[in-house]
Amino acid sequence: MANGNRHLAFICSKGSLDMAYPALIMGWAALGNGVDVTIFFTFWGLDLINKHRVDHLELAPVANPSMKMSLMGLKTGNLGIPQAVGVLPGMTAFATSLMKKKIEELGVPPVREFIQMLADAGANLYACKMTVDMMDLKEEDFLEGVKGIVTASEFIDLTENAEIIFI
């Protein structure tokens, strides 16, 4: 933790498109406010920093009852996507396309670019060693800007006195 600043640490455990943005946006806002930021990517969250997966994140409507069609740009009031419709072939691609379009319209960068912005601004990005080993990944599988692969214990040491947010 540099200069005794406030420190936020995010644990990213999910690799879907909708779960990528909370830590990225909050981390960016924190950096802008002079807060030190560390992000630890574990389990499916590794997809956010895996250079082979980051551009292929999806948004699955199945088991996502809070996903409202109106939030995705369709004028249907507050209707959610019925679970039966979500299992139809092509619905994940459709929902993903709608969300990517909405993100682009808002001027929010794609995940790959956002990760690079965070790294360039001084965020500390780490991959979880146990998960990396479990998924047979190597350091070269990760985006530039990822500082390394650390154990959970090392992450705890790196984030001493930080506020930890699990996503």
C-alpha positions as CSV (number, residue, x, y, z in Angstrom):
1,M,0.0,0.0,0.0
2,A,1.6,3.2,-1.2
3,N,1.9,6.4,0.9
4,G,-0.6,5.2,3.5
5,N,-3.5,5.8,1.1
6,R,-6.8,4.1,1.4
7,H,-6.7,0.7,-0.3
8,L,-9.5,-1.3,-2.0
9,A,-9.0,-4.9,-3.1
10,F,-11.4,-6.6,-5.4
11,I,-11.8,-10.4,-5.8
12,C,-13.2,-11.2,-9.2
13,S,-14.5,-14.7,-9.3
14,K,-16.9,-14.6,-12.2
15,G,-16.1,-14.5,-15.9
16,S,-19.4,-13.4,-17.5
17,L,-19.7,-10.0,-19.3
18,D,-22.1,-8.5,-16.7
19,M,-19.8,-9.5,-13.8
20,A,-16.7,-8.1,-15.4
21,Y,-17.7,-4.5,-15.1
22,P,-18.4,-3.9,-11.4
23,A,-14.8,-4.3,-10.2
24,L,-13.4,-2.5,-13.3
25,I,-15.7,0.5,-12.9
26,M,-15.3,0.7,-9.1
27,G,-11.5,0.2,-9.4
28,W,-11.3,3.0,-12.0
29,A,-13.3,5.3,-9.8
30,A,-11.1,4.5,-6.8
31,L,-7.9,5.2,-8.7
32,G,-9.4,8.5,-9.8
33,N,-9.9,9.4,-6.1
34,G,-6.3,8.5,-5.2
35,V,-7.2,5.1,-3.7
36,D,-4.8,2.2,-4.2
37,V,-6.4,-0.7,-6.1
38,T,-5.6,-4.4,-6.2
39,I,-7.7,-6.8,-8.2
40,F,-7.3,-10.6,-7.6
41,F,-8.8,-12.8,-10.4
42,T,-9.8,-16.3,-9.4
43,F,-11.8,-19.1,-10.8
44,W,-13.9,-18.0,-13.8
45,G,-12.7,-14.4,-13.1
46,L,-9.5,-15.4,-14.8
47,D,-11.3,-15.1,-18.1
48,L,-11.2,-11.3,-17.6
49,I,-7.4,-11.3,-17.9
50,N,-6.9,-14.4,-20.1
51,K,-5.9,-13.0,-23.5
52,H,-7.6,-15.9,-25.2
53,R,-10.9,-15.4,-23.4
54,V,-11.3,-11.7,-22.6
55,D,-12.8,-10.8,-26.0
56,H,-15.3,-13.7,-25.8
57,L,-17.1,-13.0,-22.5
58,E,-20.9,-13.7,-22.6
59,L,-24.1,-12.8,-20.8
60,A,-26.3,-15.8,-20.3
61,P,-30.0,-15.0,-19.7
62,V,-30.6,-18.4,-18.1
63,A,-30.7,-18.2,-14.3
64,N,-30.5,-14.4,-14.5
65,P,-34.1,-13.5,-13.5
66,S,-33.1,-9.9,-12.8
67,M,-32.1,-9.2,-16.4
68,K,-34.7,-6.9,-17.8
69,M,-35.2,-6.6,-21.5
70,S,-35.7,-2.8,-21.1
71,L,-32.2,-2.5,-19.6
72,M,-30.8,-4.2,-22.6
73,G,-32.3,-1.7,-25.0
74,L,-35.6,-3.3,-25.9
75,K,-38.8,-1.4,-25.1
76,T,-40.7,-4.1,-23.1
77,G,-41.3,-2.3,-19.8
78,N,-39.9,-4.2,-16.8
79,L,-40.3,-7.6,-18.3
80,G,-37.5,-10.1,-17.6
81,I,-36.4,-12.7,-20.1
82,P,-38.5,-15.8,-19.3
83,Q,-36.2,-18.6,-18.3
84,A,-37.8,-20.9,-20.9
85,V,-36.9,-18.4,-23.7
86,G,-33.3,-18.1,-22.3
87,V,-32.5,-21.7,-23.1
88,L,-33.3,-21.3,-26.8
89,P,-30.3,-21.5,-29.1
90,G,-28.9,-18.1,-29.8
91,M,-30.3,-16.3,-26.7
92,T,-26.9,-16.0,-25.0
93,A,-25.4,-14.5,-28.2
94,F,-28.4,-12.2,-28.5
95,A,-28.2,-11.0,-24.8
96,T,-24.4,-10.6,-25.2
97,S,-24.8,-8.6,-28.3
98,L,-27.4,-6.3,-26.7
99,M,-25.2,-5.7,-23.7
100,K,-22.1,-5.0,-25.7
101,K,-24.0,-2.5,-27.9
102,K,-25.3,-0.7,-24.8
103,I,-21.9,-0.6,-23.2
104,E,-20.4,0.9,-26.4
105,E,-23.3,3.5,-26.6
106,L,-22.4,4.6,-23.1
107,G,-18.7,5.0,-24.0
108,V,-17.6,2.3,-21.6
109,P,-14.4,0.6,-22.9
110,P,-14.4,-3.2,-23.7
111,V,-13.0,-5.4,-20.9
112,R,-9.6,-5.8,-22.6
113,E,-9.1,-2.1,-22.9
114,F,-10.5,-1.4,-19.4
115,I,-8.0,-3.9,-17.9
116,Q,-5.1,-2.1,-19.7
117,M,-6.4,1.3,-18.5
118,L,-6.4,0.0,-14.9
119,A,-2.9,-1.4,-15.2
120,D,-1.6,1.8,-16.8
121,A,-3.1,3.9,-14.1
122,G,-1.4,1.8,-11.4
123,A,-3.9,-0.9,-10.3
124,N,-2.2,-4.1,-9.1
125,L,-3.6,-7.0,-11.0
126,Y,-3.0,-10.6,-9.9
127,A,-4.0,-14.1,-11.0
128,C,-4.8,-16.7,-8.4
129,K,-2.1,-19.4,-8.3
130,M,-4.4,-22.3,-7.3
131,T,-6.9,-21.5,-10.1
132,V,-4.1,-21.0,-12.6
133,D,-2.7,-24.4,-11.8
134,M,-6.1,-26.0,-11.8
135,M,-6.8,-24.6,-15.3
136,D,-3.4,-25.4,-16.6
137,L,-2.7,-21.7,-17.4
138,K,0.7,-20.0,-17.6
139,E,1.8,-16.4,-17.1
140,E,2.0,-15.9,-20.9
141,D,-1.8,-16.6,-21.1
142,F,-2.5,-13.3,-19.3
143,L,-2.9,-9.8,-20.6
144,E,0.0,-7.4,-20.3
145,G,-0.3,-5.4,-17.0
146,V,-1.0,-8.5,-14.9
147,K,1.7,-8.2,-12.3
148,G,1.9,-11.9,-11.5
149,I,0.4,-15.1,-10.2
150,V,0.0,-15.2,-6.4
151,T,-1.4,-17.5,-3.8
152,A,-4.4,-16.5,-1.6
153,S,-2.0,-16.1,1.3
154,E,0.2,-13.7,-0.7
155,F,-2.9,-11.8,-1.8
156,I,-3.8,-11.4,1.9
157,D,-0.4,-10.0,2.6
158,L,-0.5,-7.7,-0.4
159,T,-3.8,-6.2,0.7
160,E,-3.2,-5.8,4.4
161,N,-5.5,-3.2,5.8
162,A,-7.4,-3.0,2.5
163,E,-11.2,-3.0,2.2
164,I,-11.9,-6.2,0.3
165,I,-14.9,-6.5,-2.1
166,F,-15.8,-9.9,-3.4
167,I,-17.5,-10.0,-6.8
